[in-house]
């Protein structure tokens, strides 16, 4: 008895599956697959372009970092050269900051020796 019930249930399921398969339009399914493939290819192309853009941005950042480091080193060297030139022979380097008056150190002080 249970076997007959299972056989009838299987027949109903097979009939339902055949009905659903008959409803599906193969051309429509192929069109959906083609759309999905085209979308996948577009996504891959966008990902490749984004990767290339990121690599170019990284190269630019590295170049700018190197240029900044060189500019800083040049500024330090120029400052050292300027300080050495201002000190002159036999004079120590400047003790005051750049915005100070360099002639003030040379002027006689009131009440001093």
Beta strands, then each sheet from edge to edge (+ up, - down):
end
